[in-house]
């Protein structure tokens, strides 16, 4: 299992992982720093593509498919559509330094790091989720359902009721978007025109600046 | 409609393979990676790419919004319908084993195939619907704004009428 350079395959995986996570960090910093919203949307798409690669490394190819198609593809296009709708190219920057969002972010991050102490190592065989029902699925899928892809067997059959709920969620989201965006287009345009008139009268108050 | 030659030619080449790959992920999901969710988003991405290159009106001509909104509900109905069918056949809700009276394993295969088809249908239709709504909204807003530019005061009177000067989504 060695490549030509003599580095074992597991080490290669670690190197690629570190490189990908480093790129993720860079892209995240970029998303925070850049004020041009078009660039932010593009960076978010790049983030999703990198996440798809990370999922592939974690052997979660299904999730990588979804991340690449939804995260990098569809949601980028929807974000661009939203940008065109709201007619705002730059993120508005608050005038003074915002202390509370920084505090909330640091506190949440600290709690997450603290909670990580209790988590099992990635891929550890005696992690709680691997010893509960997973052995049953692995040993019984061939006898019960006889499909090679155990993930599909779990999602579609063993936990078919959960998946029905997930499809209902997607259905509801679609209906919600239909209701919101197809209803009353004229009122939205009028409000927008009124806002633009207000802008013309004089400088409006700076926004509340809730960006974290 | 985008005039640039390279995206147009590339999209024309790629879209059939994207749709075919979506169908492959859909119906090969029991054997390889994938399933209804993945297939649905891949298929929808192909349609959205088509709409981006050839324009929203063209895409609506290929897959009409009415059909899509029927598919949104139909996929979920297929899924839940399989559950009801298993109830009527004497099993538990969504216990596909009873679908085939001779071999429960075959029933499982059949059930998974059908419900994954329902999942893929709803997911693809919802994705396409959301895209249609966003892109269509942009078009409506632009039409209204171009109305305002032409006739400032009277725009309110017939702002909701159809406008001929329709620019497609970017």
Interface residues (C-beta under 8 A of the other chain):
Chain A: X61 X62 X65 X66 X69 X70 X73 X74 X77 X78 X80 X81 X82 X84 X85 X144 X145 X146 X147 X148 X149 X151 X152 X153 X155 X156 X157 X160 X161 X163 X164 X166 X167 X168 X170 X171 X173 X174 X175 X177 X178 X181 X182 X185 X186 X188 X189 X190 X192 X193
Chain B: X25 X29 X30 X31 X32 X33 X34 X35 X36 X37 X38 X41 X42 X44 X45 X48 X52 X69 X72 X73 X75 X76 X79 X80 X83 X93 X94 X96 X105 X108 X109 X111 X112 X115 X116 X118 X119 X122 X123 X125 X126 X127 X129 X130 X131 X133 X134 X135 X136 X137 X138 X140 X141 X144 X145 X148 X156 X159 X160 X169 X170
